[in-house]
Amino acid sequence: MSTLAPDDVDRFLLKLAGSGVHNVAIVDSFGALYPYHVRYLVHKYMNYLGEGIKVGVHFHNNQQQAFANSVVAIDEGVDFVDATVTGIGRGAGNCPLELLLFYLDNPHYDVAPVLDLVETFAGLKEELRWGYHLPYAITGYYNLHPRAAIERMARDERYQVRGMYEALAGRMPATQVPMALKTVS
């Protein structure tokens, strides 16, 4: 979604609005969005889709924004938010469920069993190396799939991040600006 031109998103939303779907999610698979993007996109989706279609979000944590983006989406009125225990997910992972539960501070949600799961997953998190690593942030900044980060980290324990940053910067076409540097209108 973060690679589509705004006009393409508009056309896509118009088609979705008349398609009979019940749920639509704003998905940031590259972890490139910031809260101001999310606020803009949530309003855009809700305006185009109307009240009959539920809008949700799914964020990746490449730049450590999954929780902040989820909070903004909740505050702006989305119907559902994806989150996982300790943020488990491919690459940098997703929004940590336990943080959302703390934020919601709802007496109907019992955080204790989730915290037990956090302890259970701690070893697996280290073994699989999911979560924040600077190469994921670099791919998120450049609005690229984290494949390059995953491959680099698998090849070299020390993964030279400056070299990766410069290599990706050199591959960017002059007309392609990272999503993080774009402003929303």
Residue pairs with C-beta under 8 A, 6 or more apart in sequence:
1 9
1 26
1 27
1 28
1 29
1 41
2 28
2 29
2 30
2 32
2 33
2 37
2 143
2 179
3 30
3 143
3 179
4 12
6 185
9 44
10 44
10 48
13 44
13 45
13 48
13 49
14 48
16 24
16 48
16 49
16 53
17 48
17 49
17 50
17 53
21 53
22 53
22 54
23 53
23 54
23 55
23 56
23 79
23 80
24 45
24 49
24 53
24 54
24 55
24 56
25 55
25 56
25 57
25 58
25 80
25 82
26 38
26 41
26 42
26 45
26 55
26 56
26 57
26 58
26 73
26 78
27 57
27 58
28 57
28 58
28 59
28 60
28 69
29 58
29 60
29 145
30 60
30 62
30 139
30 140
30 143
30 144
30 145
30 146
30 179
31 59
31 60
31 61
31 62
31 63
31 65
31 66
31 91
31 92
31 136
31 137
31 139
31 140
31 146
32 62
32 63
32 140
32 141
32 142
32 143
32 178
32 179
32 180
33 41
33 59
33 65
33 69
33 179
34 63
34 65
34 69
34 180
35 65
35 68
35 69
35 71
35 72
36 184
37 179
37 184
38 57
38 59
38 69
38 72
38 73
38 76
39 72
39 76
40 184
42 55
42 57
42 72
42 73
42 76
42 77
42 78
43 76
45 55
46 55
46 76
46 77
49 55
54 79
54 80
55 78
55 79
56 78
56 79
56 80
56 81
56 82
57 69
57 70
57 73
57 78
57 80
57 81
57 82
58 82
58 94
59 65
59 66
59 69
59 70
59 82
59 94
59 95
60 66
60 89
60 90
60 91
60 92
60 93
60 94
60 140
60 146
61 67
61 87
61 89
61 92
61 93
61 94
61 95
61 131
61 132
61 136
62 91
62 92
62 136
62 137
62 139
62 140
62 146
63 136
63 137
63 140
63 141
63 180
64 132
64 137
65 140
66 87
66 93
66 94
66 95
66 96
67 95
67 96
67 99
67 100
67 103
69 95
70 81
70 83
70 95
70 100
71 100
71 103
73 81
74 81
74 100
74 103
74 104
81 95
81 100
82 94
82 95
83 94
83 95
83 96
83 97
83 99
83 100
84 93
84 94
84 95
84 96
84 97
85 96
85 97
85 98
85 114
85 117
85 118
85 121
86 93
86 96
86 97
86 98
86 117
86 118
86 121
86 122
86 125
86 131
87 93
87 94
87 95
87 96
87 97
87 130
87 131
88 94
88 121
88 124
88 125
88 130
89 130
90 130
90 146
91 130
91 136
91 146
91 149
91 150
92 130
92 131
92 132
92 133
92 136
92 137
92 140
92 146
93 130
93 131
93 132
97 114
98 111
98 114
98 115
98 118
101 109
101 111
101 114
102 111
125 131
129 153
133 149
133 153
133 159
134 161
135 146
135 148
135 149
135 152
135 153
135 159
135 161
135 164
136 146
136 149
138 149
138 161
138 164
138 165
138 168
139 145
139 146
139 147
139 148
139 149
139 168
140 146
140 180
141 178
141 180
142 168
142 169
142 172
142 178
143 178
143 179
143 180
144 168
148 164
148 168
149 164
152 159
152 164
153 159
172 178
